[in-house]
């Protein structure tokens, strides 16, 4: 349909140019009339460009509105799923809050946090619908656009009438030139020319009105679409920032729960280890009265610098290993055990520890 419209417009332009050439040959057009015809040619082209521009903007607005409506539909279903998960978390935490494990209290934190995030998502969807989708839909079907397009169609019809009337004037002028001039024929020619002038005047006025209306609509489309996209991006950005804040707070609570659990369990683990060491001293092959007997253990230390044994009787160490220190000599060396091996190592390479993770305690007497 659009291709047919363009082809028809080109044909009308060609007809108008041919009319000008014929009228110039007949000596019936002045310079002023010629300038009017050139303006008539420019006006339809400008209106076609505006029509195409506003049509593309209208389709773009419709695509944005449809995208938001689809996003809202999918997000609403996701919200239902996440809220059920949050409800399950809160239910578990409430029913098991008397246990000594941190899972119950943390489950409540998770449930509450996800409810807050879904509240933020609900706010996002509401703004996208009310501030973006609805205004675009309103402009797509609004009066300004439809009125401007209606004026453009009226202009096209009137222009066709002008072209038909101009052709009639040319026909009568050619007929009078080839035959004897009669008063009746001259009067008819004058009437036809007067009608042509009247139609041209109305067409030019309607062209200016349609062009102004289309320019106003185009400007409004551009501004409103830009503003709605800006609102969409700003709202989405705010949503993600708020969700990130909620997740950061939830993560901090998780870390606090974990650290609280570890700090409360470490002394118990150390006591369990000490008890285990004394009970298993003989089973590990140590002489109770030898240099490596458990009664000779001074403290537990963590390796802070690696050490490679260079001579017999020295003990190789790796960073983050844990050592049972049996004695500390005045010469800067210490004797101890690590991973089932015993020997000497620089005292400066270790750091005494008051609390030791349970996972590391069990490695000290394990032979690699």
Long-range contacts (C-beta under 8 A, 24 or more apart in sequence): 6-48, 9-44, 9-45, 9-48, 12-44, 12-159, 12-160, 12-163, 13-41, 13-44, 15-163, 15-167, 16-40, 16-41, 16-163, 16-166, 17-41, 19-163, 19-166, 19-167, 19-170, 22-170, 23-170, 26-173, 26-177, 28-173, 36-200, 36-204, 39-204, 40-159, 40-162, 40-200, 40-203, 40-204, 40-207, 43-155, 43-204, 43-207, 43-208, 43-211, 44-155, 44-156, 44-159, 44-207, 46-211, 47-152, 47-155, 47-207, 47-210, 47-211, 47-214, 50-152, 50-211, 50-214, 50-215, 50-218, 51-149, 51-152, 51-214, 53-218, 54-145, 54-148, 54-149, 54-214, 54-217, 54-218, 54-221, 57-218, 57-221, 57-222, 57-225, 58-140, 58-145, 58-221, 60-225, 61-136, 61-137, 61-139, 61-140, 61-221, 61-225, 62-136, 62-140, 64-132, 64-133, 64-136, 64-225, 64-228, 64-229, 64-232, 65-132, 65-133, 65-136, 65-137, 65-140, 68-128, 68-129, 68-132, 68-133, 68-232, 69-129, 69-133, 71-125, 71-128, 72-125, 72-128, 72-129, 72-133, 75-121, 75-125, 76-125, 78-121, 79-118, 79-121, 79-122, 82-114, 82-117, 82-118, 83-114, 83-115, 83-118, 85-111, 85-114, 86-110, 86-111, 86-112, 86-114, 86-115, 86-118, 87-111, 89-114, 90-115, 102-257, 102-258, 102-260, 102-261, 105-257, 106-253, 106-254, 106-257, 109-250, 109-253, 109-254, 110-250, 113-246, 113-247, 113-249, 113-250, 116-246, 117-243, 117-246, 117-247, 120-239, 120-242, 120-243, 120-246, 121-239, 121-243, 123-239, 124-235, 124-236, 124-239, 127-231, 127-235, 128-232, 128-235, 131-228, 131-231, 131-235, 132-228, 132-229, 132-231, 132-232, 135-224, 135-228, 136-224, 136-225, 136-228, 139-220, 139-221, 139-224, 144-213, 144-216, 144-217, 144-220, 145-217, 145-221, 147-213, 148-210, 148-213, 148-214, 148-216, 148-217, 151-206, 151-209, 151-210, 151-213, 151-214, 152-210, 152-214, 154-206, 154-210, 155-203, 155-206, 155-207, 155-210, 158-199, 158-202, 158-203, 158-206, 159-203, 161-199, 161-203, 162-196, 162-199, 162-200, 162-203, 165-192, 165-195, 165-196, 165-199, 166-196, 168-192, 168-196, 169-193, 169-196, 262-357, 265-358, 266-355, 266-356, 266-357, 266-358, 267-355, 269-356, 269-357, 269-358, 269-361, 270-355, 270-356, 270-361, 272-358, 273-356, 273-358, 273-361, 277-365, 280-365, 284-365, 291-326, 291-327, 291-335, 292-326, 292-337, 292-342, 296-326, 296-327, 297-324, 297-325, 297-326, 298-325, 298-326, 298-327, 298-328, 299-325, 299-352, 299-353, 300-324, 300-325, 300-352, 300-353, 300-356, 300-364, 301-325, 301-336, 301-350, 301-351, 301-352, 301-353, 302-350, 302-351, 302-353, 302-356, 303-338, 303-349, 303-350, 304-349, 304-350, 304-351, 305-346, 305-348, 305-349, 306-349, 307-345, 307-346, 307-349, 309-343, 309-345, 313-343, 313-344, 314-343, 314-344, 314-345, 315-341, 315-342, 315-343, 315-344, 315-345, 316-341, 316-343, 317-345, 317-349, 317-350, 321-363, 322-353, 322-356, 322-360, 322-361, 322-363, 322-364, 323-350, 323-364, 324-364, 324-365, 325-350, 325-352, 337-364, 337-365, 338-364, 339-363, 339-364, 339-365, 339-366, 339-367, 339-368, 340-365, 340-366, 340-367, 340-368, 341-367, 341-368
